[in-house]
Amino acid sequence: METRLALKGDVTDVETWDEFSNDLTAAIDAGVVRLVLDMEKVTYLNSSALGSIVSAQRKIADREGQMVLVNVSKKLLQFFELYNLTEILTIE
């Protein structure tokens, strides 16, 4: 089963953060095998959002699933590279 979540805007905004967190948790709890996070419209991630993404990656990997980030902007890619997250996350 594949689930695709499209994020948008500044993921530090409380409303955006709650929606993202709830969607991510629901997908994981549903037993998703492949989770695609579409980052095309994301302008910024805070540390909480980043922590949730890494946590989701670990939970999915534990059950031999896959999480993929797609449409990652150059700015966000540099952020992921700065913290060596490109070694943990699959970015296409």
PyMOL commands that set and color helices and strands:
alter all, ss='L'
color gray80, all
select helices_A, chain A and resi 14-29+47-62+74-82+85-87
alter helices_A, ss='H'
color red, helices_A
select strands_A, chain A and resi 2-10+34-44+66-70+90-91
alter strands_A, ss='S'
color yellow, strands_A
deselect
rebuild
show_as cartoon
